[in-house]
């Protein structure tokens, strides 16, 4: 208190004022302390979590109070807001609960305030409460539509066919968002992404299926699955303007000399074309592609006078040609590699002077331009040169730098030695280097008139190159050389100074013939080159056909009769004409093999717009009459047995052998399998009663049925780079199979065939795949029979087969009475065949399409098993045996005791089982043995349990199954009296 120096009334007033002021301050301090105590009762804010399926709120931090001061809590409600919570005071804690189950989908959070109430009724400070409702995955996704239906065109791949959409009522992204869609039927060619977009994985076919029905489900992000809905995708047939009813293969029996209709069921689908029918013009061309033998077709010169005018310089079977490599046949083919050739004996042509007399040279050859590195090397077909002392070439026909060159030098006595005269004619023609067969005739009436015929047609140069093709080179006549004659060689030229043949031909020559002292006429050449096989054009339509506009139909054919041109104005006429196109081969012994047919069609309107239809490629297969071959086909292989062939048939026989069935698992076929790894090819011919081996092939074809699906199927060559570098085989792989072309050894062809690897990324699409192999020799003159391999896809099961048959026996000794035959038969359900003891190697898994049945069970003597030392024996079995022994001994002891105590009842008790020195003898009349029929090894005799004890503990792996050598004991009645 402050003391003042004052007097009287003034001092009294001042002192009273100070006292009043001091009293007010004290009261304010007391009030502030009380308010502070109320504010710290509750935190400023609380956060709570509550699940949809619960009522208790997990509050953070805990609402802690002192029950001596606080007696209750209150929730401060806001207008127009429902607060479905209540708070209670329990053990100094404020417990917050929901009055009912909450729904996150209706409201995700709540905000309100609470106060604590003192026991004297005054409220504490307020606290904010924020409660979040935790979502529970109570809803599955549901699609917006009950089903989906759409249509697509066949033959197309779509980026998106349609999009399905589902939603989820749950409130949080984990449970309320749709994260995945799935198509349940996986055998359909469709896929769906996580956005619900459906597309096809391969072009659809209206013929294969008009409607694809998919079962689609959706998943939320917690992978809760929705109910399946149906998605129907209808396939619209797209009308494609094309021919239908055209066969893929046309078989023709050789020697029938009858015509064969090629397209008897031809139909043309026009659909909706842009021009009117009266303005329509349909053009079709049918071409016969005969590149299989010689210069392009079978020839028949038996009725030609050509054979009487010419001498054969390269006959088959002659003494001077027997050292050449050749392929036998109606027209034998001789092979020249640039270092081989033959000299024609003087007895055939005695030193003929080609420069002074008329002559013609007829030859049939195929030049291998790829085998020549130096384009300026001379490759002689025929050559007349000095026989000794000198290397002068008098007459020669050779190939150089893709030109056919004819050399003819005058002799010294035929004119002035100082005058140039034509000596070399050089034709630049594409036929020389196209690696195809061509027929050439060179007619020389005199050195000033030399004519060349190619495939029966006289060579005519164009106006642009009439002075340069052929290019004619002049030279001096040959100088005099007395006592020197000529030597005529085929396939090379004789160099007398080196005493060897040189400038050899690289390719194949079928014939070299000459006509001396006269030239072949155009009629002779045409007769010798006319094909014996050709197309027959259809007859014109009759005027009495009401549907036909016969006046506007047109039929033409070329000179070779291997191409036919047809034109009509309506669908009916073109179909009738196409159905009447025929093929015929009048040769007595036609070449067996394939003839390709190509059909091209164009639709033209008067407004000059045109539409080209897809070309049609098919083929005629000329087959040898079966009766004349004597073919024996073995199971599992396709081969021609040469031992049964008639001795009159001297052409080669190609035998192909191998397994007829191959079984593969899913994993194997996905990685790739060698389909022809066990294929063998042999070629034999009978010549003069002796079998000779032919070791060359011209082609091999592997046909796949059905055709490959490029989306998930593939055929490749294992080690393609190394193979191609050392072989002359050209390989073409497409969806229909593999074509191999090129003259090469049989061993090289086998290496390529065994390197073919087939893979299928979706093996469930096909159970069987059929591969047909055929090979040919002599430019496809002779073909093998078709060797067929069936590739079977084995589908794995989830578990092994369980035994369904139970073998029981009243006693253990009767196990030995099981039959000593153990027959194992495998049924291949895919092919319907039954193979006994099949040696085909298969996967060690068990497959649903390969069932194993064991008819009888036996115990081989080499597999006797012990019950005592059996590592995998049943513990229950051993326990039963021990209990039985114990009971038996106990029974004996009881019996003996009763005998001693009461002799009069001795006959009422059974005697104790006798125990011999060899061991305990069992009374197993009530014993039942259950044998797994899959097992092939069972115990035969208890007395022989010591034999082969070392092999007892091993599991026997046989036929892909693990056989556990143990017996299952049925002890259900072992204690029955």
Phi, psi and omega in degrees: 000140181270133178261135181242147173272094181217165184227143171079212186292329182296317180295323180296318180295317181297319182292320177297322179297318180295321179296319179297317180296319180296324179293321179294318180298318181297320180294321180294319179297323179294317180296317180299321180295323180292318179294322180297319179297326179287325184290327185273009176292315181246151173288167180292324182210152177230148178238133182232153177234136178218134178277156182297326184263017179230166179243342182277133180264129174274106188259142179225126350286175179293146179273093184259134177218172177256117184293345177287336179254320185258131180244351183194169174232155175226142173261125180276110182277144175259150180299144175063017177233128178274130177245096184277046181229160174217153184232137181233155177260114181226116176052055178065011180237143173271112183262122182257127181227155174268140180285346178206169177290133182267166181229115181296330181292334178274315180207127187270338184208160180225144178229130177200178181239150176232155173226150173264141183252123178292164181293339177273004175095354179278143181276155175271187175293156180274154177226138177281138178236127177240116184244130177252135179269120181276131183285145174242138184286076184263347182244140172267154178299148176230141180280150181289335178240146179291333177199164182231137179225134177209170179231145178225160176274144178287158175078011181237153172253122183259142171287328175205125178272310174201168181234125176263154183218136178233158178226165181226135184281347179297152192270342184256156181301325181298316183259342187257351177261144177269120187251347186204144172237150183214140172265122186284321180273098187284352181279000179266145183279058181223158175221158180223139179262183184288351177265359179088012181275124181255134175219162179269145181266350176208156180300138182272156181232126177294327180292321181287319180202127178283333187211130176252122181252119182252146174251116188241138176234160177238154179232139170280180186290346173265011176065033171276128190269143177273173170287146183285143174242162182261131174244117182255121179245107181272141183256117178277133176287122180266121181285115179252127179289108184193168172278141173233166183078017180268124183289149177282334180215141179237118182268136180227127180274124183292148178082000182283336181051026176245146179284155183229126176291132184274319187230066183293340183244027183294135176223142180246120176265115183268336183057218180254094179274161190284336183257161179288158183298323182289344178261001187274142174225124183251125180241128177229139176235135179244120184242134175262115182264099185251073178259022190272336186206147177052227182268010172140355180195167172289136177241152178227101183259014182294333181261006181266146174283356180302320184295338181273346185258346189245157173249136181273117179268351181225061183281150177282132178090000178285161184295321184276354179249359186290341179277350181282152173278130184209164173249129181285156177165185177299321174239094184298143182246124180258137184256131178236135184245016180094347180238004181241159179177170181224151177258128181282127180299152179295339179292338179276309175225118186264089172049059183284135179269098184290337186282344186248355183225157180285149178196166174225143175245126178246125180217152180228111184214164175230115185271130178267090183287339182287338182273002182249120180275319180264112184290349182261009177280137177279133178237105189273134169271314176217145184208131174247114185226171179301141182274341174199169178074315187225169181245033182286136177262119182273312180217138180202147171234118186214171179244135175208130178053047178057035174232142173268122188238132177244127181247130177215108182259135176287151175277166184296332185268010183254011179163182181292130182292344182262006182253128175289148174212157180304130183227345183213130179243128185238112178260126175264100185228142183289338184298334185293328187240023179265005177059032177237162179285136176217151182253123183240136172232125179246114181251126182236102176280320173202166183302346180266351181227102179237123180244142179241130175245127179244119182053040176084358183246131179295136178287126177235122180282156180282169182295325183293323185243030182293338179263353183239354180222104005282152173276124184255127181250129177270156179202164175286158173292162177291143179282165185291141176211100185282140177079010180253123176257183181251156176235126183262125183235151178242131178084357179191185178231137184278125177254104188291326180295330179261353179055048178201164176275142184216168179057056185281160181272145179243104181153203183241138177235127179267323180202148171223116181229152179230146172247116186262144176069004177199161178252154178285136179281167178298326178293320178297316181294318180296320179295323182283344182248356180292134181287139174279344177246135181198174178267143176257122181290155179287155176284150179300151180290150180279148182285344181278358177279113185296329183279347188265141171254071191296337181290337183255016174264151183218134181228127178222155172218154181277178184295319181287350180058033174248009176213132181238137180243128183232138176224140179209170184252354179214166184298318183298315184293317182294326177293317180297320180290318180297323181292344183258001176289133186230161174239143178213148176226110186267002179290140184296320177235082182296157176286125179286132179157194189257138173237119182281143177238133179234130180242125177238135184227140178228134174256127183234136175257163179294338177279014174072006172280142184223157179226122177268124178278156177301134180295148179254127179241119175224186181206154174260129177253111177277116185255144175285138175302130185298326184295332184273350182261328186065062185269131172245125180249121179271153175293129180089356178205159175240114185213158175253118183275111183288342181291338182259005184280149179294140181293346180282343183268117186249002182277163187294152174239125182257121181248127177242129181226160180162179179287145182270343181225141177225126183255128182227153179266173179304310186296320181296314185287334176289321179283333181114133180236145174280107190284332185238039185288342181249021182279138176231141181232132176228145178227121181232147173226151181256113183235116182057040177080359180247143178275126178241142182269131175256127189245028177231146174232154177259330183196156171217145181228131174247112181261131181256132175228130350291171183300154182292148172261109186298343182293324184221003179241149184201146171238127179229165177256120178288120182076041186298321184294317180291326180290314185293334182285340185243005183230160176258021184265124174264130185244131176237119182249126177221188185291341180269353179142211185231132175244127179240123184230141177138137180285119181203173183288158178297323181297322177293320177297320179296321179298319179293315181298318180288346179268358180288126182242122178255133179228150180219114180284343178232074186294345180289344183291329182225138174272323183234146172230131182250128177243125180245122183248134173217146181232162184219154176235164175052056179055045176069018173296318185238127183238152176281167168290164181281122173267124187249129175240127177256119179262119184251128177269121182263126185268122183287142173269165180287322183230166178286163177293138177260151183289138180244345180250137181241128176258123180238153181217142180290342181214157180294327182294338182283350175299329182288347182274002178293145185303147181275011177254133179235099185258128181241124183233132179252125179259121175262103186291336183294308186267349180077010182264158179236120180244129178260128181053051182294131179272359180297127178285131181230170178293150182284359178280171176258134187242151182286344179253016176221101184260142179245127180239130176251114184281315182229155181236137176221165178248107175298149183295337181278359180230070175263132189244143180264139176281330186283314186264013182287115183292325182258020179293160184284131177293325178297322179297314180296322179295319179297318181297314181296317178297320180297317178298315180299316180295322179296315179295318179298320179295322178296316180297318179296319181296318181296318180298320180290327178296320180290322185278326186216097182287337183285343178257014186295325182288346181273349181254144180283143180291159178288136177299137180282139179249114181274172180291335183282348180135179183284132178261129186264144168259095189248035180295335181258012184271134180242134180246129176252124184247130175290122183291345178287331182288139177257351181244121174231163180282130184265326185206131180291334183284344182253028186288348181274349183280140176052044183290337183290332183269000185287329187274000182263146174275138183265121179261114185218131176057031177083002180245146175267114182262114178268120186279086177207162178246140175263124185263136174257106183256027184293334183236025185287334181257007179288141181276000000 
